[in-house]
Amino acid sequence: MSFLKMVEEKLEIAYDNFIGKIFKGPIQPGEIANRAIRSMLRNKKKSINKNYVPNYYRIGLSKDDYMNIQPIANALSEEICELLTINAVERNLSILGTPVVDIEIEHN
């Protein structure tokens, strides 16, 4: 990973944490989807002719956030899978199989 990519990743994490502390409230589906896309891009692996990205994503939420999302969790998982596939195609990335997104309570 290049130095600039590492700096960008650290700044994204710091920004997300900073905004999360200022604007406390339930997590929004769009935030979850954006983090899944960032995770996909962060974890791509270069092969001989292709760039592969993961096909499994585990999203851990606090109990309160999970209870807020739970009524739409299955639909949200499917929507994030579609979004990951679209983003991979747009960026010429390869996913082996269909993406799977599991949304669950994070156990600390």
C-alpha positions as CSV (number, residue, x, y, z in Angstrom):
1,M,0.0,0.0,0.0
2,S,1.4,3.4,-1.0
3,F,2.1,6.0,1.6
4,L,-0.6,8.3,0.2
5,K,-3.2,5.5,0.4
6,M,-2.3,4.8,4.0
7,V,-2.6,8.5,4.9
8,E,-6.0,8.7,3.0
9,E,-7.3,5.6,4.9
10,K,-6.2,7.0,8.3
11,L,-7.8,10.4,7.5
12,E,-11.1,8.6,6.5
13,I,-11.2,6.7,9.7
14,A,-10.4,9.8,11.8
15,Y,-13.0,11.8,10.0
16,D,-15.7,9.0,10.4
17,N,-14.8,8.8,14.1
18,F,-14.9,12.6,14.6
19,I,-18.2,13.0,12.8
20,G,-19.7,10.0,14.7
21,K,-18.9,11.7,18.0
22,I,-20.3,15.1,17.0
23,F,-23.5,13.8,15.4
24,K,-24.5,10.9,17.6
25,G,-27.5,9.2,16.3
26,P,-28.5,5.9,14.8
27,I,-26.3,4.7,11.9
28,Q,-27.9,5.2,8.5
29,P,-28.0,2.5,5.8
30,G,-26.0,4.7,3.4
31,E,-23.2,4.9,5.9
32,I,-23.1,1.1,6.2
33,A,-23.0,0.8,2.4
34,N,-20.2,3.4,2.0
35,R,-18.1,1.6,4.6
36,A,-18.6,-1.7,2.8
37,I,-17.4,-0.1,-0.5
38,R,-14.4,1.4,1.2
39,S,-13.6,-2.0,2.8
40,M,-13.9,-3.6,-0.7
41,L,-11.4,-1.2,-2.2
42,R,-9.0,-1.4,0.8
43,N,-8.9,-5.2,0.6
44,K,-8.3,-5.6,-3.1
45,K,-5.5,-8.0,-4.1
46,K,-3.5,-7.7,-7.3
47,S,-3.1,-10.9,-9.3
48,I,-1.3,-11.4,-12.6
49,N,-4.0,-9.8,-14.8
50,K,-6.8,-8.9,-12.4
51,N,-7.6,-7.1,-9.2
52,Y,-9.6,-9.3,-6.8
53,V,-11.9,-8.0,-4.1
54,P,-13.5,-10.0,-1.2
55,N,-16.9,-11.6,-1.7
56,Y,-17.7,-11.8,2.0
57,Y,-18.4,-8.9,4.2
58,R,-19.3,-9.0,7.9
59,I,-20.8,-5.8,9.3
60,G,-20.8,-5.6,13.0
61,L,-23.0,-3.0,14.6
62,S,-23.6,-2.0,18.2
63,K,-26.7,-3.5,19.7
64,D,-28.7,-0.3,19.4
65,D,-27.7,0.3,15.8
66,Y,-28.5,-3.3,15.0
67,M,-31.9,-3.1,16.5
68,N,-32.5,0.1,14.5
69,I,-31.5,-1.7,11.2
70,Q,-32.8,-5.1,12.0
71,P,-36.3,-4.7,10.3
72,I,-34.6,-4.0,7.0
73,A,-31.4,-6.0,7.5
74,N,-32.1,-8.6,4.8
75,A,-33.1,-6.1,2.2
76,L,-30.1,-3.9,3.1
77,S,-27.7,-6.8,2.8
78,E,-29.1,-7.6,-0.7
79,E,-28.9,-3.9,-1.7
80,I,-25.3,-3.7,-0.4
81,C,-24.4,-6.8,-2.4
82,E,-25.8,-5.2,-5.6
83,L,-23.9,-2.0,-4.8
84,L,-20.6,-3.9,-4.3
85,T,-21.1,-5.7,-7.6
86,I,-21.8,-2.5,-9.5
87,N,-18.8,-0.7,-8.0
88,A,-16.5,-3.7,-8.7
89,V,-17.7,-3.7,-12.4
90,E,-17.3,0.1,-12.7
91,R,-13.7,-0.2,-11.3
92,N,-12.8,-3.3,-13.4
93,L,-12.4,-5.4,-10.2
94,S,-13.1,-9.1,-10.0
95,I,-15.3,-10.8,-7.4
96,L,-15.3,-14.6,-7.2
97,G,-19.0,-15.4,-6.9
98,T,-21.7,-13.3,-5.6
99,P,-20.9,-11.0,-2.6
100,V,-22.4,-12.0,0.7
101,V,-23.1,-9.4,3.4
102,D,-23.9,-10.5,7.0
103,I,-25.1,-7.8,9.3
104,E,-24.8,-8.7,13.0
105,I,-24.3,-7.4,16.5
106,E,-20.6,-6.6,17.2
107,H,-19.4,-8.5,20.3
108,N,-16.6,-6.7,21.9
